[in-house]
Each structure stands twice: as structure tokens, then as C-alpha cells.
Amino acid sequence: MIKLKDVIEKVYSNDLSELSLFKTKKIINTINPHSYCEAKKDQFFSQALNESNVLLPDGTGIVLATKVLNGKVIKKIAGADIHQFLLEEAALKKLNVFYLGASDNTLSLINTRIKKEFPSITVNSYSPPYKPEFSKEDNVKMIAVVNKCKPDILFVGMTAPKQEKWVHTNSVFLDVKVITCIGAVFDFYAGTVKRSSPFWIKLGLEWFPRLLREPKRLWKRNFVSTPLFLWDLLKAKNYK
């Protein structure tokens, strides 16, 4: 079972430039109050997050908890931040990247944008079938398609917790040095979904414009998960 104190101890607190990459395989995941609450109900998701090599603080709630419980000030690092950082690293080193997830249209838009912004990067992609669970045949094909391209970086975008659980199960079969689950970033980068403006991000309210745009999909994480997370934070603070 995932525990808030353990999350805060594990969460990455340095600048992304200090990450050691490409020497050994690294799985990079993100955590926010909603994914924390979901992991409390899902043992396998909890395991996937706990066993990440790098767990990024993708949420002002995680930043707040780190300050309250550890007295440490850290910066929020969203999926879009690690995606941009890794693209810049890939461009400098002329690396291969692979996008696994989303629709063919979204992947095509990503490919076009990367070729324009980062022409030194080799990019490949695959859109897996849309279903709650993949069959054994699906997994074999997905792994084979990725490994055939020998990417240095694999971006996985299949929504949480599906993406984290898939990577946790199959990473041993993937010939990749860096694997990161970034969900909605596929759509942000493709331009099919608009990310909140820097104004809201700087205020720590990136979630607010997204909630207004997609209330049916996002109401639970803001009005259920956030209060539950804050209650856990209060309990953890009192038990210190």
C-alpha cells in the first residue's frame, strides 16, 4: 500500500538537469494527489509508482506535502516538463525517440512538430488498440514494434494507471534506456488539447482551466481526490 510519507521520501527533488540518463534503464513516472489516491485503491498501480526509478512531483499538492512533512521546498515537475527536457536532450545527442499511445492522427501531428522543432531527432510511433486491457498478442506486437526501432527514449501515453502498469509489467522486455509515462502530454504537444497557460501554471492552478474545459472527466480528481489527499497530509503531519 502506498503511503504519503514514503511518496514524499521518494519524490524527485532536484533539477531535471541533474538526472543521470542513458547509462542504465530508467523508468520515470509522475505523481499527483489524484494518482496517489488511486494508487491507495490499486496495489499494482502502487507498486508501479513505488518501483519507479524516478518519481516526479506533478502536482502542487505533492509540492505542499514535501514542504509540510519534510520542510523542503521543491518545484513541481509536470509530464510536459520531463517531455520537453528529454526532447532537448535527444536533440543535442541526436537520439531516437518513440511514442507509444494515442491515435494515429495525434501521433502524426507529434511527428510533424518534432521534425520542425528538433530535426536531429529520429522519431517513430505506434497507436495501440483502444481497449481496457491488452491481449497477449497486443503486448507482443507493441514490444516488437518498439524494439525494432531501438529508441533511446520511449514516451508512453495511455492514461494513468494503465500506462504505468503496462510499463511496470513489460519494461524488462523493452530495449530502451529511458521510459516515461506522460499521458495527456501527447495531446498537449500535438495541439489536439490545449494545456493551461503559463499564468495558471505559475499560480499552481494548472488544473483549473482544464476542469472548466472537461468537468465531467476531471471533477473527481479535484473534488474527491484533492480533499482525500489533504486529509492524508493532515494525518501524516499529526503523526510525525
N, C-alpha and C positions, 0 to 999 in steps of 0.2 A: 504493500500500500504506500502510495506517495505521501510524504509529509512535508509541510511547508518549510520547516526548519532545514530539512535535507535539501530541498529545492534551492533555498537561499544560499546554502553552503556550496552547492554545485554550480549555480548560475555563473556564467562568464561575466567578469567584471572589468576586464582590460579593454584597451582599444583594439579594434579589429586588425590593425597593422601588426600587432604582437602575436597573432595566431601563427602557429607553426604548421605549414601546409605541405602536402605532397610527399613527405618523407615516409609516412605510414598512412594507412587508410583512416580517414576521419569521417564520422557521421555527425553532422551539425543539425541540431533541431532548435526550435524556439518554444518558449513557454509564456503564456499569459494567464490571467486569472481564470478565464473560461476553460482553457485546456487543462489547467491544474484541477479544476472542479470535475471535469470529465474523466481525468485520469484517476481520481479518487473512486470512481464507479467502475473503472475498467482496468483490471490488473495487468493485462497485456500492454495497454497503452502506457500505463505507469512504468512498466518495465522498459519499454522502448525509450521513454524520456530519461529515466534514471541511468540507462546504459549508453546514452549519447556520449560521444567524446567531447562535444561542446554543446552547452545548453544556453541559448541566448535569451536575454530578458526582453521579450517582445510585448511589453505592456507596462504602463505607468504603475499598475498595481504591484508588479514584481519589483520595480524600482523602489516604490514606497516600502514594501516589506523588507527589502535589503537594508534600507536606512533605519527602519524601526527595530528590526531584530539584530542587526549587526553593526549599526551605526556607520554604515559605509554608503557613500554617495556613488552611484553608478549611473551610466547612461542607458536609456532604452535603445535596444538594437532590434529593429524590425526585420522581417523577412526581406523586405525591399532593400534594406541596408546591406545585408550579407550578400544578396544577389548582385547589387551594384559593385560591392567590393571585389567579389570573385570575378566578375566580368573584367574589371580593371586589371586584376592580377593576370587573368587569362590573356588579355590583350598585350600586356608587357612581355609575357613569356611565350606568346604565340601558341596557346594551348587549344585543346579540343574540348568543347562542352556539349552536353546532351540534355535535352528537355524531355522528360517523361511525364505525360499527363495532358489534360486539356483537349480541346477539339483540334481538328486539322486546321481550321481557319485561324484559331488563336496561335497555333504553332507557326503557321505561315507568316503571320504578322510579326511574331517574335524574330523569326529568321530574317525577315526583311530589315527590321530595325537594327539587329546586330550587325548585319553586313554593312549597313550605313554608318553606324557609330563605332564599331570595332572590327574593321575589315581584316585584321590579323588573326581573328578567332575563327576556327573551324567549328561550325555548328550543325548538329544533327538532332532529330527529334522523332518521337513516336507517340501516337494517340492510342492509349489502351482502350478496350471496350468499356462502356459505361455500365457498370453493374455493382451491386453492393459488395460482392466478393468475387475474386478472380478464380477461375478454374486452374487446375494444374497445368493444362495446356496454355492458358493465358500467361501464366508466370514463366513457363519455359520460353515462350516466344519473346516476352518482354526482356528477359535476361539475355537471350541470344542477340536481339536487336541492339541492345546497349553494348554488349561486349564486342560485337562485330566492329563497332565504331571506335573502340578503345578510347573513350573520353577520359580526360583528366578530371573533369568536374561533371557530376550528374545532378541536375536540378529535378526534383520530384514535386509535382503539383497535382495532387489527387484529393485534396481536402483532408483535414485532420478529423479523426485519428487514423483514417485509412492509410494515408501516406507514410506516417511514422511506423505503423505496424507492418506495412509491406516492406519497408527498408530494413526494419529490425529482423524480419524473417529471412530476407533474401540478400542482405549485404555481403554475406560470405561468398555468394556465387558471382558477385559483380566485380569485374576487373576495372575498378575505378579508385582513384586516390581520395577524392572528396565527394561526399554525398550530402546534399542538404534538402530538406523538405520546406518548401516555401509557398505552398498553397495558392492563395489569391494573387500572389505576385505575378504569376503567368498572365493573368488578365490585366493587371495594372500595367505591366511592361508592354503588352500587346496593344493596350489602349481600348480594350473592349469594356473595361470597368475603370472608372476614374478613381484614383487614390485621393484621399483628403489633402487639401493644400498645406504647404509648409506652415501657414498661420495656425491651423488647428493642431498640426503635429507638434509645433513648438510649445503650444499651451498644454500639451498632454491630453488633448481631446480628439485625437485622430478618429476615435470610434464614433463621435457624434454625427458628422455628416454622413458616414456610412449607415448609421442607424436610421437617419431620416430617409435615405435612399432605399434601404432594404429592411423596413421594420419587421416584416414577417419572419425573415431569416435571422435577424440579429437581436431581436428583443430579448431572447432568453439569456444570451451571454451578458447583456447589460443590466437586466432587471432581476435575474435569478443568480447567475454565476458571480457577478461582482459583489452583491451583498453576502453571499456564502463565503467568498474569499476573504472579505473584510472581517467576517465573524471568526474565521480560522486565524487570521492575523491577530485579532484581539486576544484570542485564547492562547496563541503561541507567545505573545508578549507577556501575558499574565503568568505563564508557566515558566518564564525564563528564570 
